[in-house]
Amino acid sequence: MGGEPAERIDALVVGAGPAGSTAAFRLAETGHRVVVVEEHARVGHPVQCAGLVSSRVLELSGARSTIVREVRGASVFGPSLRRVEFRAEEPRAFVIDRAGLDIHLADRAARAGAEFRTGTRFDAKVADEPGAVRVRLRGPDGEAVDVRTRLVVGADGVASAVARAFRLRRPVEILPAFEAEFPTSPGDPDVVEVYLGRTISPGLFGWWIPDGRGGARVGVAADADGTPARVYYDRLLEALARRFGRPLANPTAFVASGIPIGRLPRCVGPRVVLVGDAAAQVKPLSGGGIFTGMRAAEHAAAVAGPALDDDDLGERRLAEYPRRFDAELGDELRRALYLRRVYCRLSDRELDALVDVLRTSHLGGTIVAFGDIDFPTHVARQLLRESPGLLRLLPKALGAFVLPGAGAAAVPELEPGPLRK
Ligand SMILES: Cc1cc2nc3c(=O)[nH]c(=O)nc-3n(C[C@H](O)[C@H](O)[C@H](O)COP(=O)(O)OP(=O)(O)OC[C@H]3O[C@@H](n4cnc5c(N)ncnc54)[C@H](O)[C@@H]3O)c2cc1C
């Protein structure tokens, strides 16, 4: 750095995904000097997402123009490819142009005054200095640039360099994910398809999502058991070929990435907050993180803005952000983590049995009425209320939670809290 005085800013936001650009927008609109660094040359590219979101994401972002397809329901396939379908009258989720969403959010932040530097990577924390922290960036030509910032917002995704640099390392599970885009595909463009089972996707599921142009986004995320996600993806393609009677052909784009699942003990420190995937703020039952990451960014900025004004950027003050996030979404995420542990223990036979029960009972109506991709545990609670016998289907899975002397009483964790619908 040759002794040049480092630039001074209020907030350095690392990563121009939905979480970073939301935080940047809120901090810039409240008058702070914000710089966003994004390691890729273009915001939104490469796309690493299936782009299925709720109407809440569209409201939070104001990005209805990015919708490419409305979705009214889901077909859920058990391991034997028997399926149950849920279909509502009205749209229940939206397939979006994910790059378009990121660009829309970056534009909104830039219009509020945030400065974007693409092709620029956060490299390291250099030193704590009076009133600031000095960090090192690498510009498009690889040149090092030091910046003095009063706050760092780590919105740099699943492999967060900010988390590492500020020693907020995370004991979370990273599910490897693999997805491809097919320009043409058979299938009903009104529903998404979900594929369960240990062969295709142990620990999560495979998906087929209509892309609004006659094609589909097809992918899997699976437990990190050492098997590459690509292997599960190939098995999903085999299942789809059986279902459609012909193989999907000519994929035009591939995504290989990871989905963080778990809860971070610490997502703030002195002069630093983590938001979005960097903080593992992801829905454990689906791996979706756009809604949760944007809500976290809103809370983080609502706390960090006044903290910047008061020049009080200690961990204690910033810890108000995870408390607010937890008050809004903590119960849902805790219950979803619990349910995911149950789900992960289900054998293929039990998953098939579950699909059969849902197909042949009155419970499909409950799923349509209560299904909500942002709050999936609501429907699970309602199903258990209406049909406690479902618990008997899952003896092995539930056995994981039977503590000595506790019997099946471990389950009521799902019960507290009002339904939101
Ligand atoms: C295959 C797949 C499908 C998915 N499908 C869905 C879905 O349908 N719906 C849904 O809600 N969620 C989905 N997700 C999850 C969703 O993509 C993430 O939860 C969401 O993108 C998180 O947003 P973010 O802003 O926290 O991070 P990201 O969107 O990952 O943004 C982080 C940004 O930081 C940049 N960056 C990283 N390191 C640095 C650095 N050192 N310096 C500068 N910049 C850096 C990256 O280039 C990136 O632009 C999917 C994930 C995967 C892997």
Ligand as a Chemical Component Dictionary entry (heavy atoms), coordinates in Angstrom:
data_LIG
# 
_chem_comp.id                   LIG 
_chem_comp.type                 NON-POLYMER 
_chem_comp.pdbx_formal_charge   0 
_chem_comp.three_letter_code    LIG 
# 
loop_
_chem_comp_atom.comp_id 
_chem_comp_atom.atom_id 
_chem_comp_atom.alt_atom_id 
_chem_comp_atom.type_symbol 
_chem_comp_atom.charge 
_chem_comp_atom.model_Cartn_x 
_chem_comp_atom.model_Cartn_y 
_chem_comp_atom.model_Cartn_z 
_chem_comp_atom.pdbx_ordinal 
LIG C1  C1  C 0 -28.503 -24.454 -6.344 1  
LIG C2  C2  C 0 -29.152 -23.468 -5.426 2  
LIG C3  C3  C 0 -30.498 -23.151 -5.593 3  
LIG C4  C4  C 0 -31.106 -22.241 -4.710 4  
LIG N1  N1  N 0 -32.428 -21.941 -4.911 5  
LIG C5  C5  C 0 -33.032 -21.051 -4.094 6  
LIG C6  C6  C 0 -34.391 -20.692 -4.298 7  
LIG O1  O1  O 0 -35.057 -21.187 -5.211 8  
LIG N2  N2  N 0 -34.950 -19.778 -3.451 9  
LIG C7  C7  C 0 -34.248 -19.207 -2.418 10 
LIG O2  O2  O 0 -34.803 -18.400 -1.654 11 
LIG N3  N3  N 0 -32.952 -19.540 -2.221 12 
LIG C8  C8  C 0 -32.334 -20.422 -3.031 13 
LIG N4  N4  N 0 -31.017 -20.732 -2.842 14 
LIG C9  C9  C 0 -30.282 -20.055 -1.754 15 
LIG C10 C10 C 0 -29.976 -18.611 -2.165 16 
LIG O3  O3  O 0 -29.332 -18.609 -3.417 17 
LIG C11 C11 C 0 -29.104 -17.948 -1.108 18 
LIG O4  O4  O 0 -29.644 -18.195 0.173  19 
LIG C12 C12 C 0 -29.020 -16.441 -1.344 20 
LIG O5  O5  O 0 -28.411 -16.169 -2.571 21 
LIG C13 C13 C 0 -28.217 -15.795 -0.216 22 
LIG O6  O6  O 0 -28.067 -14.427 -0.493 23 
LIG P1  P1  P 0 -26.793 -13.647 0.065  24 
LIG O7  O7  O 0 -26.950 -12.258 -0.365 25 
LIG O8  O8  O 0 -26.612 -13.963 1.501  26 
LIG O9  O9  O 0 -25.550 -14.344 -0.648 27 
LIG P2  P2  P 0 -25.205 -14.538 -2.177 28 
LIG O10 O10 O 0 -26.405 -14.391 -3.023 29 
LIG O11 O11 O 0 -24.425 -15.807 -2.251 30 
LIG O12 O12 O 0 -24.265 -13.301 -2.492 31 
LIG C14 C14 C 0 -22.965 -13.242 -1.994 32 
LIG C15 C15 C 0 -22.164 -12.366 -2.932 33 
LIG O13 O13 O 0 -20.892 -12.139 -2.347 34 
LIG C16 C16 C 0 -19.918 -12.188 -3.367 35 
LIG N5  N5  N 0 -18.651 -12.501 -2.701 36 
LIG C17 C17 C 0 -18.285 -13.661 -2.122 37 
LIG N6  N6  N 0 -17.068 -13.536 -1.564 38 
LIG C18 C18 C 0 -16.667 -12.263 -1.800 39 
LIG C19 C19 C 0 -15.483 -11.523 -1.454 40 
LIG N7  N7  N 0 -14.471 -12.062 -0.732 41 
LIG N8  N8  N 0 -15.393 -10.236 -1.851 42 
LIG C20 C20 C 0 -16.408 -9.646  -2.579 43 
LIG N9  N9  N 0 -17.524 -10.309 -2.930 44 
LIG C21 C21 C 0 -17.664 -11.590 -2.524 45 
LIG C22 C22 C 0 -20.410 -13.269 -4.303 46 
LIG O14 O14 O 0 -19.849 -13.140 -5.579 47 
LIG C23 C23 C 0 -21.906 -13.031 -4.279 48 
LIG O15 O15 O 0 -22.312 -12.140 -5.309 49 
LIG C24 C24 C 0 -30.369 -21.637 -3.671 50 
LIG C25 C25 C 0 -29.022 -21.966 -3.506 51 
LIG C26 C26 C 0 -28.411 -22.861 -4.375 52 
LIG C27 C27 C 0 -26.949 -23.198 -4.172 53 
# 
loop_
_chem_comp_bond.comp_id 
_chem_comp_bond.atom_id_1 
_chem_comp_bond.atom_id_2 
_chem_comp_bond.value_order 
_chem_comp_bond.pdbx_ordinal 
LIG C1  C2  SING 1  
LIG C2  C3  SING 2  
LIG C2  C26 DOUB 3  
LIG C3  C4  DOUB 4  
LIG C4  N1  SING 5  
LIG C4  C24 SING 6  
LIG N1  C5  DOUB 7  
LIG C5  C6  SING 8  
LIG C5  C8  SING 9  
LIG C6  O1  DOUB 10 
LIG C6  N2  SING 11 
LIG N2  C7  SING 12 
LIG C7  O2  DOUB 13 
LIG C7  N3  SING 14 
LIG N3  C8  DOUB 15 
LIG C8  N4  SING 16 
LIG N4  C9  SING 17 
LIG N4  C24 SING 18 
LIG C9  C10 SING 19 
LIG C10 O3  SING 20 
LIG C10 C11 SING 21 
LIG C11 O4  SING 22 
LIG C11 C12 SING 23 
LIG C12 O5  SING 24 
LIG C12 C13 SING 25 
LIG C13 O6  SING 26 
LIG O6  P1  SING 27 
LIG P1  O7  DOUB 28 
LIG P1  O8  SING 29 
LIG P1  O9  SING 30 
LIG O9  P2  SING 31 
LIG P2  O10 DOUB 32 
LIG P2  O11 SING 33 
LIG P2  O12 SING 34 
LIG O12 C14 SING 35 
LIG C14 C15 SING 36 
LIG C15 O13 SING 37 
LIG C15 C23 SING 38 
LIG O13 C16 SING 39 
LIG C16 N5  SING 40 
LIG C16 C22 SING 41 
LIG N5  C17 SING 42 
LIG N5  C21 SING 43 
LIG C17 N6  DOUB 44 
LIG N6  C18 SING 45 
LIG C18 C19 SING 46 
LIG C18 C21 DOUB 47 
LIG C19 N7  SING 48 
LIG C19 N8  DOUB 49 
LIG N8  C20 SING 50 
LIG C20 N9  DOUB 51 
LIG N9  C21 SING 52 
LIG C22 O14 SING 53 
LIG C22 C23 SING 54 
LIG C23 O15 SING 55 
LIG C24 C25 DOUB 56 
LIG C25 C26 SING 57 
LIG C26 C27 SING 58 
# 
